[in-house]
Amino acid sequence: MTEQNKLLEIKNLTIDYTTSDGTVHAVRGLNLELGRGETLGFVGETGAGKTTTALGIMGIIPNPPGKIISGEIFYEGEDLLKKSQKEMRKVRGKKIAMIFQDPMTSLDPVITVGDQISEMIRLHEHLSKKEAWERAEEMLEVVGIRCDRAKDYPHQFSGGMKQRVGIAIALVCNPELIIADEPTTALDVTIQAQVLELMKELKVKFNTSMILITHDLGIVAEICDKVAIMYAGNVVECADKRSLYLNPLHPYTNGLFQSIPDIDRDQEELNTIQGLVPDPTNLPTGCPFHPRCPKAMACCIEKEPQYVEVEPGHQVKCFLYSQEEQKQNG
């Protein structure tokens, strides 16, 4: 990816949470790139560190207990981690916006939806209260809600409509990057499809890049250009969607695909990945997936693998693809 086309680049990001039970290693040395206009699917089990990474990009890690230990987050060539809170407030909403997982709790229950959208506009653009309100009404129409409902409160909307309001707030200042944190989790299947279709349409209309956090590989296949598979705080495989779906390399990625039901096969039980996600306060030595990995080798226990580019744009963090380890294991 050329520097000119690169919108976001994360280098060696490490984020910890200090708790009474010990230090939670939520994100560990994470590396990631996103180009202009691309949609990246961020996939992993609950607790993999997906949302923490998103909060790190937005600069809203709760501190305490969370803390960014090391790393860099470059957005348009500028390190967001070196910006002050005042500078980050200008970035949030205007350049990078977030659609949160639960529409029930992400909206203020005592402020009308029109006021919540217009507040975002007035924070970033020099418009009068009347102009901001008119723009908020227009934005509600864009996401499929009648403009006369701008004076209604969140409790007067269904879950799907609340999520549409959340999308309106995120898009109203035309940001270059949207982070959508499992935006359809709290919705039923029919409404999920409507919201995803809306997001696809608006992404094209507003020409935005997107990071879509999800655990649903079907949604990723539908919407994303690239996929990053996350496990125990790190990206273990990253590739364009076609390469990853046709040629998954990491044993964890293969486990995820094999656990998807196949309607063309008659099977009594679904395939599963053995074991449990490791305790983030006490991660295994070496590769964190080795206790669950059917292809684990001695080196996997002793040291952590490095990224290997198997083909252009397809990276995997696994000793199975390291030529040096293959020679040593003969």
C-alpha positions, 0 to 999 in steps of 0.5 A: 500500500502506498503512503498516499493511499494509507489512511490509518496505520497502527504500529506495535500497539499495546494496551493494558488494564490494571485490575485487582486480579492483575494486569489484563493484556488486552492488546499486545503489539498489534499492527494494522493498516487501512487504505482510503475507501477500504472496509476492514473486517475485524474478527475475533472471539469476545475478549480478543481486544477488538473494541479496546483497539477501537477505543485506542484509535478514538482516544477514549480508553478509560483511564484508569484502569486502561492505559496505552503502554506503547505503540503508534497510531498514525492517521493521515501521517499524524500520530494520534497518541501524541495529540492532546485531549483538546486536539482529539476532540476535533478529530472525534466525530469530524475525521473519525466517528464510531457507531457503538455496539448497543444503541440502547445505551449509546444515546442520551435518554433525556435529549431529543435525537435531533438535538443529539445530531445537531450537537455533533454538527455544532461541535465541528462546524460553524452553523447556527442552531437553526441551520444545525437542526435543519441539517439534523433533520436532513440526516435523519431522512438519509438514514430512513427516519422521517424528519418530523421525528427529530423531536422524539426521545430515544425511548420512542424508537425501536432498537433498529431505529436507534441504531439508525440514529447512531449512524446518523450521528456518526456520519453527519460531519462526513468523517473519513473513517467510521469504526462500527463496533458490532453495530447489529448485535442487539438487533433481530436478523431482519433489522440487521440486514436493513442496517447493514445494507444502509451502512453499505449504501452510506459508505459509498455515498459519503466515500468513507473508510470503515473498520467493522468489528464483528464475530460474524464471518457472513457479515464480513463476506458481505461488506468488507474488502480486507479481513484481520483475524484477532486472537488474544490481543493480536492480529494473527492473520490479515489479507484481502477478503478473497485470499482469506476465505479461499486460502485461510492459513492460521490454524485459528482462522481455519478453526473459525471457518470449520465451525460454520454450519454447512447446509450442504452437509449432513452433520450431527455436531458442529466442529469446534475449536478445542479449549477456551480463550486464554485468561488475559491476565495470564497469557501462555508463553510463546504463541498464545494459541498453542494450547488449543492448536492442533498443529502446535510445535515445540517452538510455539511454546517457547517463543512468539511467531513473527508476521510472515507475508505468504503472498502479497498482502496476505500476512500470517503470524504462525511458525508453520509459514516461517522458513527458518523454523521449518529448516530447524524442524527439518 
